Amino acid sequence: MAQGTYQSVVLAQRPNENIIPGETFSIKTNPSATESDLKDGQVLIEALYLSLDPAMRGWLNDERSYLPPVQIGETMRGAVVGKVVATKSSDLSIGSYVTVSAGWTELAIVNAKECQKTDVPKNGKVTDALGVLGLTGLTAYFGLIDIGKVKAGDNVVVTGAAGATGSVVCQIAKLKGANVLGIAGSDDKVQWLKELGCDEALNYKDPDLKNKFRAATKDYIDVFFDNVGGEVLDMALTRAKEHARFVMCGGISQYNTRDQKGPKNYLNIVKMRIRMEGFIVFDYAAQFSTARKELSQWLGEGKIQRKETILKGGLKAAEQGLVNLYKGINTGKLLVEIKADPQSSRL
């Protein structure tokens, strides 16, 4: 960030399928802001870490959804952990760390009421506010507990299991006494899932996946937590118990194509009386604090582990980072370090 200016990333062109680096987004240089630019109740945030999430691809499409699409020329939507560098709010002082949807930007003026003050629990760190204690962890919590209604003895299958949300789903399922099968995209990720406590883990790129999946689900599936869609969803429909609960969290295999494919085995939903339900974590906003308290307790007690993949290079690394997210670059939470902040690592 040059003195007197800061950079942001704006949507330049809607992608038809894959995000194209250098075309989909552009970097914009803006005049810097100071305390004099703030209105009462506002704070100036310096971004430290930016969250990259699979849902971002959907926000680029000009179509009806749970959030309005990002507009051409608008700063790309995204959550950050940042530090308050100027304030006209009695609720937040200079130096406070907060989580807020400021977007892909180095600096942002936001309403203090939109900020979540970052409290670092035992065994925690400031970036957990974007991961296990952020929207990804909350998605895992409510999706599995409320939609999936997981209980002891359930056979749970999780796709995208080594990602930010999936890895937390696997661990909560184990805490609830379930048997867990995680599906991931590399042998290293499979090994990590086993270290997390998954009873079994499979690499979806294994040429013998169908046979191995069938063997691993010999007692059939009670809860299927899906982040991927595609072939594994189709296989899971053939292995579901009667009245199985299918938690439809995402479908990353379909995000970058206009020719989206639904499941071929959908009639099994009828035959097995499967309940297949989508959800959006924002629907649970009134319960976030209660869920964070329990997640923080599990983290502090060492009952939940997490990994982060942190990209260096500042805001310029975000576009290629998002492209690579859909290629499975990350284990656990994918973040961009916007600005190094030695003090935050000591919190």
C-alpha positions in Angstrom: 0.0 0.0 0.0 1.7 3.2 -1.2 1.5 6.2 1.1 -1.7 8.0 0.4 -3.3 5.2 -1.5 -4.6 1.7 -1.0 -5.7 -1.1 -3.4 -8.9 -3.1 -3.8 -10.0 -5.8 -6.2 -13.2 -5.2 -8.2 -15.2 -7.4 -10.5 -14.3 -6.5 -14.1 -16.1 -9.2 -16.1 -18.5 -12.0 -15.2 -16.9 -15.4 -16.0 -18.9 -17.8 -18.2 -17.2 -20.8 -16.5 -13.8 -20.6 -15.0 -12.4 -17.4 -13.4 -9.8 -16.0 -15.8 -6.9 -14.3 -14.0 -6.3 -10.8 -15.3 -9.8 -10.6 -16.9 -12.4 -11.5 -14.2 -11.0 -9.1 -11.7 -9.0 -5.9 -11.8 -7.0 -4.1 -9.2 -8.1 -0.5 -8.3 -5.9 2.1 -6.6 -7.9 4.4 -4.3 -7.0 7.5 -2.3 -6.3 6.6 1.3 -8.9 7.2 4.1 -8.4 8.8 7.5 -10.4 9.4 10.6 -11.7 12.6 9.1 -13.5 10.5 6.5 -15.5 8.6 9.2 -19.0 9.3 10.2 -20.3 8.6 13.8 -20.4 4.9 14.4 -17.9 4.0 11.8 -14.3 2.6 12.0 -11.4 2.4 9.5 -10.2 -1.2 9.1 -6.8 -2.3 7.8 -7.2 -5.8 6.4 -4.8 -8.5 7.6 -6.3 -11.7 6.3 -8.8 -12.4 3.6 -11.0 -15.5 3.5 -11.3 -17.4 0.2 -14.4 -19.5 0.0 -16.0 -21.8 -2.6 -19.3 -19.8 -2.5 -17.5 -16.8 -4.0 -17.9 -18.3 -7.5 -21.7 -18.2 -7.2 -21.6 -14.5 -6.2 -20.2 -13.6 -9.6 -23.3 -14.9 -11.4 -26.0 -12.5 -12.3 -28.8 -14.6 -10.9 -31.2 -14.9 -8.0 -29.6 -16.3 -4.8 -29.3 -15.8 -1.1 -27.1 -12.7 -1.6 -27.3 -10.2 -4.5 -24.6 -10.8 -7.1 -21.4 -8.7 -7.0 -21.8 -5.9 -9.5 -19.4 -5.0 -12.3 -17.0 -2.4 -10.8 -17.9 -3.3 -7.3 -15.3 -4.5 -4.7 -15.3 -8.3 -4.6 -17.2 -9.6 -1.5 -15.3 -11.3 1.2 -14.7 -11.6 4.9 -11.5 -10.3 6.5 -9.8 -10.2 9.9 -8.6 -6.6 10.3 -7.3 -4.1 12.8 -9.0 -0.9 13.7 -6.7 2.0 12.7 -9.2 4.9 13.2 -12.5 5.0 15.0 -15.6 7.2 15.6 -17.3 4.4 17.6 -17.4 3.9 21.4 -17.6 0.2 20.8 -14.3 -0.3 19.1 -11.0 1.3 20.0 -7.9 1.7 17.8 -5.9 -1.6 17.8 -9.0 -3.8 18.1 -9.1 -6.9 15.9 -12.4 -7.6 14.1 -14.0 -9.8 11.5 -16.1 -8.0 9.0 -17.3 -8.5 5.4 -15.1 -5.6 4.1 -14.4 -7.3 0.7 -11.1 -7.7 -1.2 -9.5 -4.5 0.0 -6.5 -3.3 2.0 -8.5 -0.6 3.8 -12.2 -0.2 4.4 -14.6 2.1 6.2 -17.3 0.0 7.9 -20.0 0.5 10.5 -18.8 -0.7 13.9 -22.1 -2.7 14.3 -21.2 -4.8 11.3 -17.9 -5.9 13.0 -17.4 -9.0 15.2 -14.8 -8.3 17.7 -12.2 -11.1 17.5 -11.8 -12.9 20.8 -9.0 -15.5 20.7 -9.8 -18.6 22.9 -7.4 -21.0 24.5 -5.4 -22.8 21.8 -6.8 -20.3 19.3 -5.3 -17.7 17.0 -6.7 -14.6 15.3 -7.3 -16.3 11.9 -9.6 -18.8 13.6 -12.2 -16.1 13.3 -12.3 -16.8 9.5 -12.1 -20.6 9.9 -13.2 -22.9 12.7 -14.8 -20.1 14.6 -16.0 -18.2 11.5 -18.7 -18.9 8.9 -17.0 -22.2 7.7 -17.0 -23.6 11.3 -20.6 -22.4 11.8 -21.7 -23.9 8.6 -20.3 -27.3 9.7 -22.0 -26.9 13.1 -25.5 -26.0 12.0 -25.4 -28.2 8.9 -24.5 -31.3 10.8 -26.4 -30.8 14.0 -29.6 -29.0 12.8 -30.0 -30.2 9.3 -28.2 -33.6 9.6 -29.5 -34.3 13.1 -26.4 -36.4 13.8 -26.6 -38.8 16.7 -24.4 -41.5 18.2 -24.0 -44.5 16.0 -24.8 -42.8 12.8 -22.8 -43.6 9.7 -21.7 -40.2 8.3 -20.1 -39.5 5.0 -18.5 -36.1 4.3 -17.3 -34.9 0.9 -14.7 -32.1 0.6 -13.7 -33.5 4.0 -10.3 -31.9 4.1 -11.6 -28.4 3.4 -12.4 -25.7 6.0 -16.0 -26.8 6.5 -15.7 -30.5 5.8 -12.8 -31.1 8.3 -14.9 -29.5 11.1 -17.9 -31.6 10.1 -15.9 -34.8 10.4 -14.7 -33.9 13.9 -18.1 -32.8 15.2 -19.5 -36.0 13.9 -16.9 -38.0 15.9 -17.6 -35.9 19.0 -21.3 -36.8 18.6 -20.4 -40.5 18.5 -20.8 -41.2 14.8 -18.8 -43.3 12.4 -17.2 -41.1 9.8 -16.0 -41.6 6.2 -14.3 -38.6 4.7 -13.8 -38.1 1.0 -10.9 -35.9 -0.2 -8.7 -35.3 -3.2 -5.2 -36.4 -2.3 -3.5 -39.1 -0.4 -2.0 -36.5 2.0 -5.5 -35.2 2.7 -6.7 -38.7 3.3 -3.9 -39.3 5.8 -4.8 -36.0 7.6 -8.4 -37.1 7.9 -7.4 -40.3 9.6 -5.3 -38.3 12.0 -8.4 -36.2 12.8 -10.2 -39.4 13.8 -12.1 -40.4 10.7 -12.8 -44.1 10.8 -12.1 -44.3 7.1 -11.0 -41.8 4.4 -10.9 -42.2 0.6 -9.3 -40.3 -2.3 -12.0 -39.6 -4.9 -9.3 -39.7 -7.6 -8.7 -43.4 -6.8 -9.5 -45.4 -9.9 -11.1 -48.0 -7.7 -13.2 -45.5 -5.8 -16.6 -47.1 -6.5 -15.6 -50.4 -5.1 -13.9 -48.9 -2.1 -16.8 -46.5 -1.4 -19.2 -49.5 -1.5 -17.1 -51.4 0.9 -16.7 -48.4 3.2 -20.5 -48.0 3.3 -21.4 -51.6 3.8 -23.7 -50.6 6.7 -25.2 -47.8 4.5 -25.4 -44.0 5.1 -27.4 -42.2 7.8 -26.0 -38.7 7.1 -24.4 -37.5 3.9 -22.8 -34.0 4.2 -22.1 -32.8 0.7 -19.8 -30.0 -0.3 -19.0 -31.4 -3.8 -21.9 -32.9 -5.8 -21.2 -34.9 -8.9 -20.2 -38.5 -8.9 -19.8 -39.1 -5.2 -23.3 -37.7 -4.5 -24.7 -40.1 -7.1 -22.9 -43.0 -5.4 -24.1 -41.9 -2.0 -27.7 -42.0 -3.2 -27.3 -45.7 -3.9 -25.9 -46.4 -0.4 -28.4 -44.4 1.7 -30.4 -46.0 4.5 -34.1 -45.5 4.6 -34.8 -41.9 5.9 -31.2 -40.9 5.5 -30.5 -37.2 5.8 -28.6 -35.5 3.0 -27.1 -32.1 4.0 -26.6 -30.1 0.8 -24.0 -27.6 1.8 -22.4 -27.0 -1.6 -21.4 -28.5 -5.0 -17.9 -27.3 -5.8 -17.6 -29.8 -8.7 -20.4 -27.8 -10.5 -19.5 -24.2 -9.7 -17.3 -23.5 -12.8 -19.5 -24.9 -15.5 -22.7 -23.7 -17.3 -23.6 -27.3 -17.9 -24.4 -28.2 -14.4 -25.4 -31.9 -13.8 -27.8 -33.1 -11.2 -27.8 -36.6 -9.7 -28.8 -39.5 -12.0 -29.9 -41.6 -9.0 -32.4 -39.1 -7.7 -35.3 -41.7 -7.7 -33.5 -43.3 -4.7 -34.7 -40.2 -2.8 -38.2 -41.6 -3.2 -37.4 -45.3 -2.7 -35.3 -44.7 0.4 -37.4 -41.8 1.7 -34.3 -39.6 1.8 -34.6 -36.1 3.2 -32.3 -33.9 1.1 -32.1 -30.3 2.4 -30.1 -27.3 1.5 -29.3 -24.5 3.9 -27.5 -21.2 4.3 -25.5 -20.4 7.4 -26.8 -16.9 7.6 -30.2 -18.3 8.5 -28.7 -19.2 11.9 -27.3 -15.7 12.7 -29.3 -15.4 15.9 -27.6 -18.6 17.2 -24.0 -17.8 16.1 -22.8 -16.8 19.6 -24.0 -20.0 21.2 -22.4 -22.1 18.5 -19.1 -20.1 18.7 -19.0 -20.7 22.4 -19.2 -24.5 21.9 -16.7 -24.5 19.0 -14.3 -22.4 21.1 -14.6 -24.8 24.0 -13.9 -27.8 21.7 -10.9 -25.9 20.2 -9.6 -25.0 23.7 -9.9 -28.6 24.9 -8.0 -29.9 21.9 -11.1 -31.8 20.6 -11.0 -30.0 17.3 -7.9 -29.5 15.1 -7.6 -27.3 12.1 -5.2 -26.5 9.3 -4.7 -23.3 7.3 -3.3 -22.7 3.9 -2.1 -19.1 3.9 -1.1 -17.4 0.6 1.5 -14.7 0.8 1.8 -11.8 -1.7 -0.9 -9.5 -0.5 -4.1 -8.7 -2.2 -2.6 -9.5 -5.6 -2.6 -13.2 -4.6 -6.3 -13.4 -4.1 -7.5 -13.9 -7.7 -5.1 -16.8 -8.5 -5.8 -18.2 -5.0 -9.5 -18.4 -5.7 -8.8 -20.1 -9.0 -6.7 -22.6 -7.2 -9.2 -23.2 -4.5 -11.4 -25.0 -7.0 -8.4 -27.1 -7.9 -8.0 -28.3 -4.3 -4.8 -26.3 -3.4 -5.9 -26.0 0.2 -6.0 -28.3 3.2 -8.3 -26.7 5.7 -9.0 -23.0 5.5 -7.6 -21.0 2.6 -6.6 -17.4 3.5 -4.7 -14.6 1.8 -2.3 -12.6 4.1 -3.0 -9.0 3.1 -0.6 -7.5 5.5 1.8 -9.2 8.0 1.0 -8.2 11.6 3.4 -9.7 14.1 1.2 -8.6 17.1 -1.7 -10.7 15.9 0.3 -13.9 16.1 0.9 -13.2 19.8 -2.8 -12.9 20.7 
